[in-house]
Amino acid sequence: MLILNCEQTRKLEQSAVDNGCTYLGLMERAGREAAAFIQQALSQFRRKTVILCGSGNNGGDGFVVARCLAGWSGDVLVVMLSGQPRTGDALTMYQKARETAGVRFSGYPDDRLEKEIQEADLIVDGIYGIGFHGAVKEEYLPVIRWTNRSAAKVVSLDLPSGVACDFGKVEGEAVQADYTVTFSALKLSQVQYPAMEYCGEIHVANVGIPEKVYRESGFEAETTGLWALERILAPRKLNTNKGSFGYLLSLCGSRGMAGAAVMSAQAASRCGVGLIDLALPESVYPAAASAIRESVFTLLPEQENEISISEAEALLSGKLAHRTTACLVGCGLGTSREAQKLVEYLLAHSKAPMVIDADGLNAIAAEPEKLSKAQAPLVLPPHPGAMARLLKNTVQDVQRHRLEYAKEFAGKQRLVLVLKGNKTVVACPDGKVYINTTGNPGMAKAGSGDVLAGIIGAFLAQGMAPEQAAAGGVYLHGLAGDRCAERLSQIGMTAPDLIEELPALFLELTATK
C-alpha cells in the first residue's frame, strides 16, 4: 500500500480524472465507503450521529456520509461550520443531503451545539481535509474540545481535523479520533509522530481509482506486506540440503546475556536457515547449549574472563572464509572493549551481509563512521534509544523525525536502517522507505528485538536482498506479535512466544499464496 503526501494525493486524483473518473464520483464513493465502514464497525452507535462539515471537499464527503446514514442512524445532524460549501462538488453533495429525509442541519455558532455533541453516540469529523496546515481556526476550537470530551465514537474523514497531511507535527489542538477512514492510500502524517496518535485505528477506503493510476502519481513510501516474503514462502525444491538454505554466523552472547544469543538463534532456525553457527565465549556455552540444540557452536577462548581477541579473530576468519552467507552481530554481546574489537573486525572482514543489533550498535555508536569500513551490505535495526546514540541526539527528537532521520542515515551510510517502534520504518540506501503496519504494544518486551534480528539474519542467509529481508522480517515479526496478542493477550505474551508462533504463521501464509 502506498503512502502519499498532499501533492501526490492531488496528483493521484487528477490522474484518476484523466483516466475516466470524475471528482464528483470520487467524492460520492469516498462518502459511501466511509458510511459503509461506520455501519459495519460501529453498528451499536446509531442512536444519534453528529457530522461536522467544513466548507471544502472534506465537508462534501461528510454530506455523502449523512445521506448514507439517514435511516440507519435514528438522528443525523449536519453542522455547517463555515456556511455554504465553497467548491462546486461539495455544494452538489450539500444540496442532495438537504433533500434527504432524516437529516437535520445546523449552522455555527449555535447555542445548542455543545449539548448536541454531548448527546451524540457517533461524531463524524469532516471539518478539514488534506490541504489543511497550520493551526485550527480559533472559532472552531470549542467544537474540537467538545468533540474530544464527548463519550461518542469519533470517526475522521481522511485525516483528523488539525492534523496536516505532510508532517507529523500538530500545531495546537486537533480532533482525537477513534477511527480515521482515509481515502485511496495512507497519508504521510498517519505514520509520523505525534500526528499518528490522533488517528486512532486507520481504515483505507477504496474510492474506485484504477490500479494503474497509483504508481504514475509517485509516492513517499509504501507499507510492508506479504510481498516481502515471497522468496521464503516459495516451495522448496526437492533436490536440496542444508547448504541450500544458508549458513548464518552469529556473534552473540556474553556472561549474563546468553538468553539474547539463544532467542536470536532460535528465531533464525524457525525461519528456515540451513545452519546456524553460534560464536560465543567458552563460559557461556553450557547455558546456550542446554537451550538450543540445532546450532553448532564456535567457542571463543577467554583469558581472565575476557575474550582472547587474537584467537577469536583467527577462528572467525576461518568461518568467514568458508561458507558463511550472512552474519548476525550484537545480541547480548556485551559492551567490553573486546566485544567492540570483534564488531570492528567483522565489519572490516566479512564479505557476507550482516545484521548489527543491540550491543553491536553500542560498539559503533561513538563513531558511526566506522560503518563505512563494511565490506558487505548492512542491516541495522536500532530502537529509538540506540538511534539517538548513533545520531548523538535525543529519543524525543528521533521520535519526532523518524522518517526523515531514518532516510538520511540510510542514505549517508549506504545501508538498510530498521528504526523500530510503532510503524517501524525500513529505510534503504537508494531512498526507498517501507512502513510496517503489523505489531502491537505487547511486543515491547525484553528479547523482542533479538527475535527480529534472528529473523532478518535468517532471511539474509537464504539469499534475500537486504531491503527485502528487513521489510519481510519486520512484517513477519509484527504479524507473529499480533497472533500472540490474540492468543495470549498483550500483557501476557513474551518474546519466546513470538518464536513459537512462527511455524503456524508460515503454514497460514503459505496457504494464502
Secondary structure, 3 states (H helix, E strand, C coil): CEEECHHHHHHHHHHHHHCCCCHHHHHHHHHHHHHHHHHHHCCCCCCCEEEEECCCHHHHHHHHHHHHHECCECCEEEEECCCCCCCHHHHHHHHHHHCCCCEEEECCCCCCHHHHHHCCCEEEEECCCCCCCCECCHHHHHHHHHHHHCCCEEEEECCCCCCCCCCCCCECCCCCCCEEEEECCEEHHHHCCCHHHHCCEEEEECCCCCHHHHHHCCCCEEECCHHHHHHHHCCCCCCCCHHHHCEEEEECCCCCCHHHHHHHHHHHHHCCCCEEEEEEEHHHHHHHHHHCCCCEEEEECEECCEECHHHHHHHHHHHHHHCCCEEEECCCCCCCHHHHHHHHHHHHHCCCCEEECCHHHHHHHCCHHHHHHCCCCEEECCCHHHHHHHHCCCHHHHHHCHHHHHHHHHHHHCCEEEECCCCCEEECCCCCEEECCCCCHHHCCCCHHHHHHHHHHHHHHCCCCHHHHHHHHHHHHHHHHHHHHHHHCCCCCCHHHHHHHHHHHHHHHHHHC
